[in-house]
């Protein structure tokens, strides 16, 4: 069966510090991968998605970036965090063919001080 | 443009009541897919159902049922005999029918509180 791991679960970072959130998927190959952000009490905003190694599409301009160094690894990064980067970050995967359900990790609660 | 609207921000019911969560979507695609997800207080999103635009049959899974009506662009979700464990945020989502990106457009979510 497929599993998705996302860490850390919670993170408190000062403004201006770097960020690295990691997500890995097991039990499947060539998955589509996604990063979402959920602000408190709001819906999900798609940040990045990837259909293959090294292929990253950005949905919104921001100071975040994503990378996919391996088939089942997806990393969300920032060089300098802003207060507005606070939120709940969710990684998800789906089978490579379109319109398959996305399956989500447990999320990372990021607080910027 | 594609859009998903969940007009009900919060719903509160007493245990054993039936409750319907509304979802209205907008799309110009002739082929598309609709989804419902549940987000319990722990935070992870749990996939509940996927429906394609060519299948308007209603679906029932235990206490859950879904009513898809293309004529009104709605995909409503009903929980029968609600339980406290149903308390969560529920999201409706829409995806494109073509390509393999699998991108989803989510509604803003409906927070359901089931009181004992």
Interface residues (C-beta under 8 A of the other chain):
Chain A: X32 X34 X42 X43 X44 X46 X49 X51 X57 X59 X88 X90 X92 X94 X96 X97 X98 X99 X100 X101 X102 X103 X104 X105 X106 X107 X109
Chain B: X33 X35 X37 X42 X43 X44 X45 X46 X47 X50 X52 X91 X95 X96 X97 X98 X99 X100 X101 X102 X103 X104 X106 X107 X108 X109
